[in-house]
Structures are given as C-alpha cells and as structure tokens.
Amino acid sequence: MIIVQYIDETWETNAPNLMPKDLYDRAIARFWAAFVDDKLILSVWGVLVGQGEKQQKAVEESLANFLLLDDALRASSCSGNAYFGGDEIGFVDIALGGLLVTIKAIEKVTNTVLVDPEKTPLLCAWIERFSQIDLVRGILPDPAKVLERHSGQRAKFTSALAGN
C-alpha cells in the first residue's frame, strides 16, 4: 500500500485522489489500510491454515475484524458514502478490495462465513458495490483459480498438521 500512497502523492493526474485531502481523514485511511494489512490478512489466513480450536479462534478474530470494518463504514468520515474513500474508491477500498476474491475462496474452502450480511450489512453492501465496478472486475484475479490455489494450500496444511 505504500506504493499507492507514493503514486497518489507524487503524480498530478486527472484521476480522483486515493488519499483524502484532509489530514485527519488521511490518517484514518492509513490506519484502516494498516489494519487490513496487519490484522485482517493474518486472521483470515489463520482460518485457511488452522484446524480445530486454532481455526475457530481465527474465525472469531476475522469476524471481529470485519465487524470493525463495518463500524468504520458507519463512522462519521465514511457515513453515508458509497466507499471508504467517500463517493469514489480510495485508499482503504483498494487495500480491502484486493482481498475480496481471496476471502470468498477461503470461506468456500473452509466452509465458514467470515462476512455475514446480518452482522456486517454495510460491509456487505460495500462489497457488492465495489465488486460491480467494471474496472475492479477487470483487475481482480480469477475466482476459480484463487479457489483452486487455496484448496490446494488447505489440503497441504491440513495433511501436514494431521501428520504431526
């Protein structure tokens, strides 16, 4: 995500700004992007590689993290906006949006629900809006290939753990 910040701050373009102009909102965006990178990815990965109690703990952590993101969409800086970045895709949207195919694949591979429409309605609505953008659909990886890769990874991790 550092390169995205660099590009946004370095090159003057006609494209929308990815980072908010307001310094406070910019700090909030950096916080949530770091949250996705430092907490969410680890908890979701734990769901894929864990078994039994470890996997259940990772599911609970992931659910809690997704609830926090849902709350962030409800917060004053995002409230009423289509995206974390406001009316247009921004920094946090890119940080989280790049993981959507992986999250869905891990849910399928592990038979879990990490993003629950009843518990995280704003986040689910955001996912739907984000996923429907033509540019986004053209950039995200092929869901079938991601599912295949994570199915193989899950099989390796569970067989390695069963062998111990």
N, C-alpha and C positions, 0 to 999 in steps of 0.2 A: 504494500500500500504506500510505501514511501515514494516509489516512482510516480504514482498517481498524484501525490501532493506536489512533487517536483514539477511535473508537467503542467499542472494547474497553475502553479505559482510562476513558472518561468516563461511560458509561451502565451502571448496575447493571441487569442483566437476569437472567432465569432461564435464559437460553441459556448453553451452555458458553463458557468463556473461550477466545478465539482465541489469546491470548499466554500462554505458560507463567507460572506464579506465581514460580517460582524465577528469580532474576536472571540466573544463568549461562545457564540454558536459554532465557531471554528474549533474551539477547544472541546466542545461537546461532541462534535463529529469525530474528532481524533480519538476521544475516549471510547466511543462506541465501536469505531473501527478496530481499535486495540482490543476491546472486549471480544469482538468476533474472532480476531487472530489469536488471542491469548487464552481465552476461556471456552468459547463456544466450540471451536475446532477440536480442542482436546477432549471435551466431554462427549461430543458426537463420535469422535474416533474411538473413545472408550466403549461406546455401545457396539461398535463393529468388532473390536478385538476382545472384548470381555466375555466372560461366561458367568453364570450363576449370580452370586452376590455382587461381584465386580461389575458385571454388566448392568444389574439393577441399579446400582449406585450411579453409574454413568448415565442411565436413562433419567434418573431423578435429577441429576445435575443438568442434563440437557434441557429437560422440561423447565427447570427453574431459570435457566439462561434464556430460553425462548419467552418465558413469561416476562422477564426483564425487558426484552426487546419489544414485546407487545406494550408494556408500560411506557417505553420510550416513545413509541408512536402516539401514545395518549398525552405525553408531556407537552408542555407549553410550546417548545420550539418546533415540535412536529405536529401538534394538534391541528386537525382539520386539513392537513396536507396529504397529498397522494403518496408522497415518498418521504423517506428520512431527510432528504435534501430539500424538501419543500414541494413545489409543484412540478419540479423536474428531478430527474435522477441525480444524486450527488454521491459524495464520498462513501457514506455508510451504505448506501444502496449497492454500490459496486462491491464493497467488502463482503456484504452478506449475500448479495445476489449471485456472486460467483460460486457459492457453495450449494445453491438450491438443488441442483441435479444430484450432487453427492449425498445431500441429506435425504432426498427421496429414495435414492438407491439403498442407503443404509437402513432406512425404515423397512423397505421391502425385504432385504437380505436377512434382517434380524427379526422380522415380524413385530416391529414396535411402532408406536405412534409418538413421534417427537414433537410434531407441530399439530396440535389439536385445535380444530376450529371452535370448539366450545370454550376452551381455556384461553386461546390466543386469537380472537376474532379479527383484531386489527392487523396482526401479523399475517394471518391467512389471506385477508383482503389485499394486503400489500404484495404478498407472493403472487396472487392472481394477477394483479395489475402489472407487476414487474415482468412476469413470465409472458404476458401477452404482447409486449413491445417487440415489434419486428426485428429491430436491431439486436435486442437481447437474445431472441430466439436464434438468430444467425450466429451468435458468438458462443453461446453455451455449448458444452460438449454433448455428444450424442448420448441420451439417457440409456439406451440399450448397451452401449459399450461401457459406460460407467457402472451399470448394474452388473455386467459380466465381470469386470475387473474386481469390484467389491465382493462379488460372490466367491471368486477365487481367493481373495485375501481372507475372507471369513473362513473358508474351508481350511486354509493353511493355518490360521491362528487357532481354530478350534481343534484341529488334529494335533497340532504341536502341544497344546495345553492338555489334551487327552493323553498324550504320550508321556507326560511328566508325572 
